[in-house]
Amino acid sequence: MQVGDLVTYSFQLPRWRKGESIHVGLVIETGKYAGNCDCKVLWAGHANPTTESWVHLSLAPGGTK
């Protein structure tokens, strides 16, 4: 994953395929952070970014820059 990619949680992809809503976030920074997380994601509707592990994320449909 790169800065600028749109991501979602991997477990939500089946919901998207059914036409249901999913959480979408923007990768704003990559690196190694506390708790073995490796990217910072600014989720839609949230004011502050959170650290996430890439193993739990997938590119959102249409999510590359």
Buried (B, 14 or more C-beta within 10 A) or exposed (E): BEEEBBBBBEEBBEBBEEEEEBBBBBBEEBEEBEEEBBBBBBBEEEEEBEBBEBEEBBBBEEBEE
